[in-house]
């Protein structure tokens, strides 16, 4: 979405590693300080203290809190208060009844219930994200991907449904992480597909992924030049028109406008 200002590369950082906070924020477009999966339960109190004490730009920080109804929920919200944006994992309809005041909320749809609830969640939150591994686990499965590294159909369906729910509500969608740290080619292919499909950003778990994601989301010089030419040509046309051997109509012009917007990020 045009209004999304954090992306395209959002880097997770364990919340109990304050020594990494500033470097993560320096390398990425925004940092996700993770109080959930990245931190052992016995270390969460110290992690919350580290988050509350950190000297970081609040506009570029997201805090992933623990799920609604957990014993950490209230304490996590208190620690995240100065940043303003939280990511709620395993989000489903229960989040609608526990929506915290004073926060921009990113709902992480990573269960069957969460994906099904995505259209309803999208009317109440600032952005949607999806997650593959927890989703498959919630279904009793064992793997989100085939042996060749591509997603199984259930994961692809969830990804598309979350993107569609976000788009229908006019909010950004964030693509999930690529867990194979060394598979930069696979990451690049997924990030390029995410950008072309309409995701606003991709989350990542390693600094080496940031540059790959940024490059994938940035249109090429040739794409920008074409988009600029076709938008300029449209100023003198009414309705459908022929341009450089192809037909141009409303959807094509919207595609071109999206390319120009991405070039300005």
C-alpha positions as CSV (number, residue, x, y, z in Angstrom):
1,X,0.0,0.0,0.0
2,X,1.2,3.5,-0.8
3,X,0.9,4.6,2.9
4,X,3.3,1.9,4.2
5,X,6.4,3.7,5.4
6,X,8.4,1.0,7.3
7,X,9.4,-1.4,4.5
8,X,10.5,-3.2,2.5
9,X,13.0,-5.1,4.8
10,X,11.9,-5.7,8.4
11,X,14.5,-7.5,10.4
12,X,13.7,-9.6,13.5
13,X,16.0,-9.2,16.5
14,X,15.8,-11.1,19.8
15,X,14.6,-8.8,22.5
16,X,17.0,-10.2,25.0
17,X,20.0,-9.1,22.8
18,X,20.1,-5.3,23.4
19,X,23.7,-5.4,22.0
20,X,22.2,-6.1,18.6
21,X,19.3,-3.5,18.6
22,X,21.1,-0.5,17.2
23,X,23.0,-2.5,14.5
24,X,19.8,-4.3,13.4
25,X,18.0,-0.9,13.1
26,X,21.0,0.5,11.2
27,X,20.9,-2.3,8.6
28,X,17.2,-2.7,8.0
29,X,14.3,-0.4,7.2
30,X,12.7,-1.3,10.6
31,X,13.5,-3.7,13.4
32,X,11.1,-6.2,15.0
33,X,12.2,-6.7,18.6
34,X,10.9,-10.2,19.3
35,X,9.6,-11.0,22.8
36,X,8.0,-14.2,21.6
37,X,9.7,-17.1,19.8
38,X,13.2,-15.7,20.0
39,X,13.3,-15.4,23.8
40,X,13.1,-18.2,26.3
41,X,10.3,-17.6,28.8
42,X,12.7,-17.2,31.7
43,X,14.5,-14.4,29.9
44,X,11.4,-12.4,28.9
45,X,11.5,-10.1,32.0
46,X,15.0,-9.0,31.2
47,X,14.1,-8.6,27.6
48,X,11.2,-6.3,28.5
49,X,13.6,-4.2,30.5
50,X,16.0,-4.0,27.6
51,X,13.2,-2.9,25.2
52,X,12.0,-0.2,27.6
53,X,15.5,1.1,28.2
54,X,16.7,1.1,24.6
55,X,17.4,4.4,22.8
56,X,15.9,3.7,19.4
57,X,13.8,5.6,16.9
58,X,10.2,4.6,17.8
59,X,9.0,5.2,14.3
60,X,11.2,2.3,13.0
61,X,10.6,-0.2,15.8
62,X,8.0,-2.9,16.0
63,X,7.7,-5.1,19.1
64,X,6.4,-8.6,18.7
65,X,4.6,-9.3,21.9
66,X,3.3,-12.7,23.1
67,X,-0.1,-13.9,22.1
68,X,-3.4,-12.6,23.5
69,X,-4.2,-14.3,26.8
70,X,-0.7,-15.3,27.6
71,X,0.8,-14.6,31.0
72,X,3.2,-12.2,29.3
73,X,0.6,-10.1,27.5
74,X,0.1,-7.2,29.9
75,X,3.8,-6.9,30.8
76,X,4.8,-7.0,27.1
77,X,2.4,-4.2,26.3
78,X,3.8,-2.1,29.1
79,X,7.3,-2.6,27.8
80,X,6.3,-1.7,24.2
81,X,4.3,1.4,25.1
82,X,7.0,3.9,24.0
83,X,7.3,2.5,20.5
84,X,3.6,2.4,19.5
85,X,3.6,-0.5,17.0
86,X,3.2,-4.1,18.1
87,X,3.0,-7.3,16.2
88,X,0.6,-9.8,17.8
89,X,1.4,-13.5,17.0
90,X,-1.1,-16.3,16.5
91,X,-3.8,-13.6,15.9
92,X,-7.3,-14.7,15.5
93,X,-10.8,-13.4,16.4
94,X,-9.7,-13.3,20.0
95,X,-7.6,-10.2,19.2
96,X,-10.7,-8.3,18.3
97,X,-11.9,-8.5,21.9
98,X,-8.5,-7.7,23.3
99,X,-7.4,-4.9,21.0
100,X,-5.0,-2.8,23.0
101,X,-5.5,1.0,23.0
102,X,-2.8,3.3,21.9
103,X,-1.0,0.9,19.5
104,X,-0.8,0.4,15.8
105,X,-1.3,-3.4,15.6
106,X,0.2,-5.8,13.0
107,X,-1.8,-9.0,13.2
108,X,0.3,-12.1,12.5
109,X,-2.0,-14.7,11.0
110,X,-0.2,-18.0,11.5
111,X,-2.9,-20.5,12.4
112,X,-5.9,-21.8,10.6
113,X,-8.2,-19.7,12.8
114,X,-6.0,-16.6,12.1
115,X,-6.1,-17.0,8.3
116,X,-9.8,-17.6,8.3
117,X,-10.3,-14.5,10.5
118,X,-7.9,-12.3,8.4
119,X,-10.7,-10.4,6.6
120,X,-12.3,-9.4,10.0
121,X,-8.9,-8.6,11.6
122,X,-8.0,-6.4,8.6
123,X,-10.8,-4.0,9.5
124,X,-9.3,-3.3,12.9
125,X,-5.5,-3.5,12.6
126,X,-2.8,-1.5,10.8
127,X,-1.3,-4.3,8.8
128,X,-1.5,-8.1,8.3
129,X,1.4,-10.6,8.2
130,X,1.3,-14.4,7.7
131,X,3.4,-17.2,9.0
132,X,4.0,-20.6,7.5
133,X,5.5,-22.8,10.2
134,X,3.0,-22.1,12.9
135,X,0.2,-22.4,10.4
136,X,1.2,-25.9,9.4
137,X,1.8,-26.9,13.0
138,X,-1.8,-25.7,13.8
139,X,-3.1,-28.1,11.2
140,X,-1.1,-31.0,12.6
141,X,1.4,-30.9,9.7
142,X,5.1,-31.2,9.7
143,X,6.4,-29.1,6.9
144,X,5.4,-25.9,5.0
145,X,7.5,-26.7,2.0
146,X,8.2,-29.3,-0.6
147,X,11.7,-30.9,-1.0
148,X,12.5,-28.3,-3.7
149,X,11.9,-25.4,-1.3
150,X,8.7,-24.2,-2.7
151,X,5.6,-23.8,-0.4
152,X,3.0,-26.5,-0.2
153,X,-0.4,-25.5,-1.4
154,X,-1.9,-24.8,2.0
155,X,0.9,-22.3,2.7
156,X,0.4,-20.6,-0.7
157,X,-3.3,-20.4,0.0
158,X,-2.9,-18.8,3.4
159,X,-0.4,-16.3,1.9
160,X,-2.8,-15.3,-0.8
161,X,-5.8,-15.1,1.6
162,X,-3.9,-12.8,3.9
163,X,-2.8,-10.6,1.1
164,X,-6.3,-10.4,-0.3
165,X,-7.8,-9.6,3.1
166,X,-5.3,-6.8,3.6
167,X,-5.9,-5.5,0.1
168,X,-9.6,-5.5,0.5
169,X,-9.3,-3.5,3.7
170,X,-6.7,-1.1,2.2
171,X,-4.0,-1.9,4.7
172,X,-0.4,-3.3,4.1
173,X,0.4,-7.0,3.9
174,X,3.8,-8.3,5.1
175,X,5.3,-11.4,3.7
176,X,6.8,-14.0,6.0
177,X,10.4,-14.8,6.7
178,X,12.6,-17.2,4.6
179,X,14.1,-19.5,7.2
180,X,16.9,-20.9,5.1
181,X,19.5,-18.3,5.9
182,X,22.0,-19.3,3.1
183,X,19.4,-19.7,0.4
184,X,19.6,-16.1,-1.0
185,X,18.3,-17.2,-4.4
186,X,15.2,-18.7,-2.9
187,X,14.7,-15.5,-0.8
188,X,15.1,-13.3,-3.9
189,X,12.5,-15.3,-5.8
190,X,10.0,-15.0,-3.0
191,X,10.7,-11.3,-2.4
192,X,10.3,-10.5,-6.0
193,X,7.0,-12.4,-6.1
194,X,5.9,-10.6,-3.0
195,X,6.6,-7.2,-4.5
196,X,5.0,-8.1,-7.8
197,X,1.9,-9.5,-6.0
198,X,1.3,-6.5,-3.8
199,X,3.0,-7.1,-0.5
200,X,4.4,-4.0,1.1
201,X,7.3,-5.6,2.9
202,X,9.0,-8.8,3.7
203,X,10.2,-9.8,7.2
204,X,13.6,-11.5,7.6
205,X,15.7,-13.1,10.3
206,X,19.3,-12.3,9.2
207,X,21.0,-9.1,8.2
208,X,22.3,-10.7,5.0
209,X,18.6,-10.9,3.8
210,X,18.1,-7.1,4.0
211,X,19.9,-6.1,0.8
212,X,18.3,-9.0,-1.2
213,X,14.8,-7.9,-0.1
214,X,15.5,-4.2,-0.9
215,X,16.7,-5.1,-4.3
216,X,13.7,-7.3,-5.0
217,X,11.3,-4.6,-4.1
218,X,13.0,-1.9,-6.0
219,X,11.9,-1.6,-9.6
220,X,14.6,-1.6,-12.3
221,X,15.5,1.5,-14.1
222,X,13.9,0.1,-17.2
223,X,10.6,-0.5,-15.3
224,X,10.6,3.0,-13.9
225,X,11.3,4.5,-17.3
226,X,8.5,2.6,-18.9
227,X,6.1,3.5,-16.1
228,X,7.0,7.1,-16.4
229,X,6.5,7.1,-20.1
230,X,3.1,5.4,-20.0
231,X,1.8,7.7,-17.3
232,X,2.9,10.7,-19.3
233,X,1.3,9.3,-22.4
234,X,-2.0,8.7,-20.5
235,X,-2.3,12.4,-19.8
236,X,-3.2,13.0,-23.4
237,X,-5.5,10.1,-23.8
238,X,-9.1,9.2,-22.9
239,X,-9.9,5.6,-22.1
240,X,-8.0,2.7,-23.5
241,X,-5.1,3.6,-25.8
242,X,-2.2,1.9,-27.6
243,X,1.3,2.4,-26.3
244,X,4.6,0.9,-27.5
245,X,2.9,-2.0,-29.1
246,X,0.5,-2.8,-26.2
247,X,-2.9,-1.9,-24.9
248,X,-3.1,0.4,-21.9
249,X,-6.2,0.7,-19.7
250,X,-6.9,1.5,-16.1
251,X,-5.3,-1.5,-14.4
252,X,-2.1,-1.1,-16.5
253,X,-1.9,2.6,-15.4
254,X,-2.3,1.5,-11.7
255,X,0.5,-1.0,-12.2
256,X,2.7,1.8,-13.6
257,X,1.8,4.1,-10.7
258,X,2.8,1.4,-8.2
259,X,6.2,1.0,-9.9
260,X,6.8,4.8,-9.6
261,X,5.8,4.7,-5.9
262,X,8.1,1.8,-5.2
263,X,11.0,3.7,-6.9
264,X,10.5,6.6,-4.5
265,X,10.8,4.5,-1.3
